[in-house]
């Protein structure tokens, strides 16, 4: 059995652990061997805490399973933007190279309380700025389906880790698509919850009006289970909404097998110019399945994606320039040696510590907020953001969810966008409006591209705080579609 | 997709942006950023075509009621924890180059 452990779903392994058919130590050891076997090919992780994971598994085994711990004995990884007590946390930046937090992020605490075993920290684009995990200051991650291609980003390490069977779930963060797009590129399920659903306490901030933490898993039911664990009010994040607890796992199990009565909005503008044929084909096949399952497909109109993209980059960069001002070489993080004044200390530490993409975004962010440009860029973007949010809300009044591709293409070869950042920015066009509007978005694998052989993701977008509908639709569709399977990495 | 004609950003402007950001850029970065910023700002300038007359700016996707809590000191962290990741301390305080 040990050889097969890593290909189980989270629900399956959790059930075997609860019944003591598997011990936490057996499962953790299986994952650590998988990590050892696959890391040379994919580089999904920045830090593996084998010792801590084994000690934790042994401790769990000694105490025995508890039914109220839905992740009892289940090995997981988390994105390196999430603070982990006594485990290095770098956000894939040189500026935090030796940073070891003394506290857990809210979501990491929730995973531990639910009985999970933390295996390590997943690679990412530096401070979550990128869509290929090539902006990591330490190493690029490669896609388990084809190691010549990127895993997507910025939570590319999380997606690759889940797809390669290193763990049963990972947590990522999503500011403009950073959970959904790598999930799509690696053939996993990824959910960006509603803004306010999950606390960001302990998430290294990138753009605070857009950031959300969410799960990446191999099935929708697994995703629902992890969301149930991490959702909830936290007074330490002022945007965290006080709401009654919901059991998303139960909701998914009760979803049935039909989509009768479900109205799915299809924005034709998202299926036009710039969309790769193989992505269109896979998404349209999935939509046809949804229709056969009883869903009603309705044409809807949403604001143009290029307007959303321009709005997003102004807001995200402005907020980043403000959030990243804290890295000043004084209280933590890298300090440049041999400086004589405080000003030099700030400038030299930041210039040495930040990578090129982070500098680009901080500088543009400072610019759009600066005197003389604030009204034309930042204030203007905040106004178009309202128009975009209202338009999405209005469309969702008339349907249960909106379906679009996650990305216009499948995973591209490493190094493709190295010299043209704008080209890379335009790849996020389908996911960013969801962050601007604060809505939940689910990325569901719906097939392999017929040219590239790489996974394609369908994005389902729901009403604010209606993850239940989104996960239920995703679950029904997932069971009706042929599985994309797992990468043959070993 | 319509695009504004990219106007290159001057290298002087790049240096100004770096100064605002407390960053230093090399000459090579200056040249690279001047070109790339021109393209990116042209993309952002698409918004000038959107009529936003009378539209209230939106800074967060949901309305958040300001929650109040009792004003009590929590003392959650020790000095040792706070100083543990500092590049330079004297055991009690963060140390920086002489300011005055």
Interface residues (C-beta under 8 A of the other chain):
Chain A: X98 X99 X100 X101 X102 X195 X196 X209 X235 X238 X239 X241 X242 X273 X274 X306 X307 X309 X310 X311 X313 X314 X321 X325 X328 X329 X330 X331 X332 X333 X334 X335 X339 X340 X341 X342 X343 X344 X345 X346 X347 X348 X350 X351 X354 X356 X359 X360 X362 X363 X364 X365 X366 X367 X368 X370 X376 X377 X379 X380 X381 X382 X383 X384 X385 X386 X387 X389 X420 X421 X422 X425 X426 X436 X437 X438 X439 X464
Chain B: X1 X2 X14 X17 X18 X20 X21 X22 X23 X24 X25 X29 X33 X36 X37 X39 X40 X41 X43 X44 X45 X46 X47 X48 X50 X52 X55 X56 X57 X58 X59 X60 X61 X62 X64 X66 X67 X69 X77 X81 X82 X84 X85 X86 X87 X88 X94 X96 X97 X99
